[in-house]
Amino acid sequence: MKLKNKFAAVSVAAVIAAALAGCGGSSGSQASGSSSSQASGSSSQTSVLSGVSENANGTSASSAASAGSGSYRISMIVKNTDEHFQRVKAGAEAYCAEHPGVTVDFMAPTSQTAYDEQNNAVETALSTSDYSGYIIAPLQSDSVATLCQNATKPVVAVDTDFDSDKKASFVGTGNEKATKEGAMEAVRQVQAAGVKKPTAAIITGSQGDPTHDARLAGYREGVEEAGGEVIDVQYTDMSPDQAALCMEGLMQKYPNGIDIVFSTSDQYAMAASKVISDANSEAFNKTLQCGFDGTSASTNAVKSGTMQMDIAQNGYDMGYKAMDTVMRAIRGEQVESFIDSGYTLVTSDTVDDYIEKLKETGSYTES
């Protein structure tokens, strides 16, 4: 059933730019090729981890970087080209549009398990003199940290953190804080419907992944603090197909139902939601489902009632703030070790306002 309880959104990105060739979902999407765009005289290059490439105007990264003392080229290497990272890209491009002389090369691997591709690209970028700074969302935090040991220019982590004394800052969602808040709200909603001690299961990514581990920890802490109980945790190894199998297993293991199912990615949440819908189980039709990312698909699901909650990352702000942070580090300014790009709890009471903000910037896709 659709549970409602008024909730004030924590924060919504002031602007989320249109996604360019978004693949939908939050992880594991494949890049479809290369593209380029220009805004107010600044350019950016999208590639599938091809190292240093030509700009949209045909000049090399090297010549662009050395065009003058006020010219800066930033390497941004992320996990994939899904909807979330397209918003990150749009935020980075918006910064470039506002700061003439600053450009960004946006690169992503062909899949979220293409570890060697990303590591090779990071190694190539770090060894190239063309870049003034680097923004990296690591697939493997330990590998990227090792590669950055000899970095001589500022490095900023985005979306996913890694430990390195060469890293100037981490710009991203406060994952544990966001999921704790979402979990507490979910438990309150179920309690308001008459369940004294709600049960919860969590579907997450790979064990040891710092981002998914942080989200898992936040969910667990929020459930327990609000008076619920986490009765199961399932790992997907970053696969939506495995998330569906996890949900099928949970339904077999708990035939009397689970009050809340949390997912650490919208892809897992959508896969689990489909399993619940297809089963048409009376016990699980009452389950409150909560995802994480803020994709258009999950937002539409909250709007239609097939999901009850989503924790939306502010991808546009994440990309913009990452560019601002690396540029401040390049100029020798002191930057904070962690910069929170914010999040929004999307519920039945806040979804319309959230959709309107997405529509204003063209980053909302109708179902």
C-alpha positions in Angstrom: 0.0 0.0 0.0 1.1 3.6 -0.5 2.2 5.1 2.8 2.2 8.9 3.2 3.7 11.1 5.8 4.6 14.7 5.2 8.4 15.2 4.9 10.4 18.3 4.2 13.1 17.7 1.6 16.6 18.1 3.0 18.0 19.9 0.0 17.4 20.0 -3.7 20.0 21.1 -6.2 19.3 24.6 -7.3 19.8 23.5 -10.9 20.2 20.0 -12.5 21.2 20.3 -16.1 19.9 18.1 -18.9 21.4 14.7 -19.1 23.4 14.1 -22.3 22.8 10.6 -23.7 21.8 9.3 -20.3 21.5 5.5 -20.0 19.1 5.5 -17.0 19.8 3.7 -13.8 22.5 4.4 -11.3 25.3 2.0 -12.1 26.6 -0.5 -14.5 25.4 1.3 -17.7 27.6 1.1 -20.8 28.8 4.1 -22.6 27.4 4.4 -26.1 30.3 6.2 -27.6 32.0 9.7 -27.6 30.3 13.0 -27.7 31.3 16.6 -27.2 29.5 19.8 -26.2 30.3 23.5 -26.0 28.8 26.2 -23.7 29.7 29.9 -23.7 33.0 29.3 -25.4 34.2 26.4 -23.1 34.4 22.9 -24.4 34.3 19.4 -22.9 35.2 16.0 -24.4 33.4 12.8 -23.6 35.2 9.5 -24.3 35.3 5.9 -23.3 38.6 6.0 -21.4 40.7 6.8 -24.4 43.3 8.9 -22.6 44.0 12.4 -23.8 41.8 13.2 -26.8 41.0 16.1 -29.1 38.7 18.9 -28.1 35.5 19.7 -29.8 37.2 22.3 -31.9 39.9 19.8 -33.0 42.8 21.1 -31.0 44.8 18.8 -28.7 44.5 18.9 -25.0 48.2 19.9 -24.8 47.8 23.0 -26.9 44.6 24.0 -25.1 46.3 23.6 -21.7 49.2 25.8 -22.8 47.1 28.4 -24.5 48.0 30.9 -21.8 48.5 31.4 -18.1 44.7 31.7 -17.6 43.9 28.4 -19.4 43.2 25.3 -17.3 42.2 21.8 -18.5 40.8 19.4 -16.0 40.6 15.6 -16.4 37.4 14.1 -15.0 37.3 10.3 -14.9 34.1 8.8 -13.5 32.5 5.3 -13.2 30.1 5.3 -16.1 27.8 7.5 -18.2 24.5 6.8 -16.5 22.0 9.5 -15.6 23.7 10.4 -12.3 27.1 10.9 -14.0 25.5 12.8 -16.8 24.2 15.3 -14.2 27.7 15.4 -12.7 29.1 16.1 -16.2 26.5 18.9 -16.7 27.5 20.6 -13.4 31.1 20.5 -14.4 30.3 22.0 -17.8 28.2 24.7 -16.2 31.3 25.7 -14.2 33.3 25.9 -17.3 30.7 28.0 -19.0 30.9 30.5 -16.2 34.7 30.5 -16.1 36.3 31.2 -19.5 39.6 29.4 -20.0 38.6 26.4 -17.9 37.7 23.2 -19.8 37.0 19.6 -18.7 37.7 16.2 -20.4 34.9 13.8 -19.2 35.9 10.1 -19.5 34.1 6.9 -18.4 34.7 3.1 -18.7 32.6 0.9 -20.8 31.0 -0.7 -17.7 31.2 -0.4 -14.0 33.3 -3.5 -13.7 35.9 -2.3 -16.3 38.5 -1.8 -13.6 41.6 -2.0 -15.8 40.1 0.5 -18.3 39.6 3.1 -15.7 42.9 2.4 -13.9 44.8 2.7 -17.3 43.0 6.0 -18.0 43.9 7.4 -14.6 47.5 6.4 -15.0 47.7 8.0 -18.4 46.1 11.2 -17.3 48.3 11.5 -14.2 51.4 11.0 -16.3 50.4 13.7 -18.9 51.5 17.3 -18.4 48.4 18.7 -20.3 46.1 18.7 -17.2 46.1 21.3 -14.5 44.2 19.0 -12.1 42.2 15.8 -11.8 38.7 14.8 -10.6 38.2 11.0 -10.2 35.3 8.8 -9.2 37.1 5.5 -8.6 35.8 2.1 -9.4 38.5 0.6 -7.2 39.5 3.1 -4.4 42.6 1.3 -3.4 43.9 1.1 -7.0 43.3 4.8 -7.7 44.9 5.7 -4.4 48.0 3.8 -5.4 48.1 5.4 -8.8 47.8 8.9 -7.2 50.9 8.4 -5.0 53.1 10.3 -7.5 50.6 13.0 -8.5 52.1 16.4 -8.8 48.9 18.4 -9.4 45.7 18.6 -7.3 43.4 15.6 -7.2 39.8 15.7 -6.1 37.6 12.6 -5.5 34.0 12.9 -6.6 31.0 10.6 -5.8 33.3 7.9 -4.3 36.1 8.6 -1.9 39.6 7.1 -1.7 42.4 7.6 0.8 45.5 9.5 -0.4 47.7 12.2 0.9 47.7 13.6 -2.6 43.9 14.1 -2.6 42.9 17.7 -1.9 39.2 16.9 -1.1 36.3 14.6 -1.6 33.1 16.1 -3.1 30.0 13.9 -2.9 26.9 12.8 -1.0 27.2 12.3 2.7 26.0 8.7 2.1 25.7 7.5 5.6 23.9 10.7 6.7 21.5 10.5 3.8 20.5 6.9 4.3 20.2 7.2 8.0 17.7 10.1 7.5 15.8 8.1 4.9 15.7 5.0 7.1 14.4 6.9 10.0 11.6 8.5 7.9 10.7 5.1 6.4 10.4 3.5 9.9 8.3 6.4 11.1 5.9 6.0 8.1 5.5 2.2 8.8 5.0 2.9 12.5 2.3 5.4 11.6 0.5 2.7 9.7 0.4 0.6 12.9 3.6 -1.5 12.9 5.3 -1.1 16.3 8.7 -2.6 15.4 9.1 -2.6 11.6 11.4 -5.2 9.9 13.8 -4.2 7.2 16.0 -5.8 4.6 18.8 -4.1 2.7 19.9 -4.9 -0.8 23.4 -3.5 -1.5 26.3 -3.6 -3.9 29.6 -5.4 -3.3 31.0 -6.0 0.2 33.9 -3.7 0.8 32.8 -1.0 -1.6 33.1 2.2 0.4 30.1 4.0 -1.1 27.7 1.1 -0.7 29.1 0.2 2.7 28.5 3.7 3.9 24.9 3.6 2.6 24.4 0.3 4.3 25.7 1.5 7.6 23.4 4.6 7.4 20.3 2.5 6.7 21.1 0.1 9.6 21.8 2.9 12.0 18.6 4.8 11.1 16.4 1.7 11.3 17.7 0.8 14.7 17.6 4.3 16.1 14.0 4.8 14.9 12.9 1.5 16.6 13.0 -1.0 13.7 15.0 -4.1 13.1 17.3 -5.0 10.1 16.7 -8.7 9.6 18.7 -9.3 6.4 21.3 -7.9 4.1 21.8 -9.1 0.6 24.8 -8.3 -1.7 24.3 -7.9 -5.5 28.0 -7.7 -6.7 26.9 -4.5 -8.5 24.4 -6.4 -10.7 20.7 -5.4 -11.0 20.0 -9.0 -12.2 21.4 -10.3 -8.9 19.3 -7.7 -7.0 16.2 -9.3 -8.5 17.5 -12.7 -7.4 18.1 -11.3 -3.9 14.5 -10.0 -3.8 13.2 -13.4 -4.9 15.2 -15.1 -2.1 13.9 -12.6 0.5 10.3 -13.4 -0.5 11.0 -17.1 -0.1 12.8 -16.7 3.2 10.2 -14.4 4.7 6.8 -15.5 3.4 4.9 -13.4 5.9 6.5 -10.2 4.4 9.1 -7.6 5.3 7.9 -4.1 6.2 10.7 -2.2 4.4 13.2 -3.0 1.7 16.0 -0.5 1.3 18.4 -0.5 -1.7 21.7 1.3 -2.0 21.1 2.0 -5.7 18.1 2.8 -7.8 18.9 0.0 -10.2 18.7 -2.5 -7.4 15.5 -0.9 -6.1 13.8 -1.0 -9.5 14.8 -4.6 -10.0 13.4 -5.5 -6.5 10.2 -3.5 -7.1 9.6 -5.4 -10.4 9.9 -8.8 -8.5 7.4 -7.6 -5.9 5.0 -6.3 -8.5 5.2 -9.5 -10.6 4.7 -11.7 -7.6 1.6 -9.8 -6.5 2.1 -11.2 -3.0 -0.4 -9.9 -0.4 2.4 -10.0 2.2 4.8 -7.9 0.1 2.3 -5.6 -1.5 2.5 -3.7 1.8 6.3 -3.4 1.7 7.7 0.2 1.7 10.4 0.3 -0.9 13.2 2.9 -0.8 16.0 3.4 -3.4 19.0 5.6 -3.7 20.2 8.0 -6.5 17.2 10.1 -7.7 17.0 8.8 -11.3 14.0 9.7 -13.4 12.8 6.1 -13.3 12.8 5.9 -9.5 11.2 9.3 -9.3 8.4 8.2 -11.6 8.0 5.0 -9.5 7.5 7.2 -6.4 5.0 9.3 -8.3 3.0 6.2 -9.4 3.2 4.5 -6.0 5.2 1.5 -7.0 8.0 2.8 -4.8 7.4 4.9 -1.7 10.7 6.7 -1.2 13.9 7.5 -3.0 17.0 9.3 -1.7 18.2 11.6 -4.5 21.8 12.7 -5.0 22.4 16.2 -6.3 24.6 15.2 -9.2 24.7 18.6 -10.8 25.9 20.3 -7.7 28.4 17.5 -7.2 30.0 18.1 -10.6 29.9 21.9 -10.2 31.4 21.8 -6.7 34.1 19.3 -7.8 35.2 21.7 -10.5 35.2 24.7 -8.1 37.2 22.7 -5.6 39.9 21.5 -7.9 40.3 25.0 -9.3 40.6 26.5 -5.8 43.3 23.9 -5.1 45.1 24.7 -8.3 45.2 28.3 -7.2 46.7 27.3 -3.9 43.7 27.9 -1.8 42.8 25.8 1.3 39.9 23.5 0.6 37.9 21.4 3.0 38.6 17.7 3.1 34.9 16.8 2.5 32.3 18.9 0.6 28.8 17.5 0.9 26.9 18.0 -2.4 23.5 17.4 -0.6 20.6 15.0 -1.1 16.8 15.1 -1.2 14.3 12.6 0.3 11.7 12.0 -2.4 8.4 10.8 -1.0 4.8 11.0 -2.0 4.6 14.4 -0.4 7.7 15.9 -2.0 7.8 14.1 -5.4 5.8 16.7 -7.3 8.1 19.6 -6.2 11.2 17.5 -7.0 9.9 16.7 -10.5 9.1 20.3 -11.2 12.7 21.2 -10.3 14.0 18.5 -12.7 11.7 19.7 -15.5 12.9 23.3 -15.1 16.4 22.1 -16.3 15.2 19.4 -18.7 16.6 16.5 -16.7 13.3 14.7 -16.1 12.2 11.8 -18.3 8.5 10.9 -18.4 7.8 7.2 -17.9 
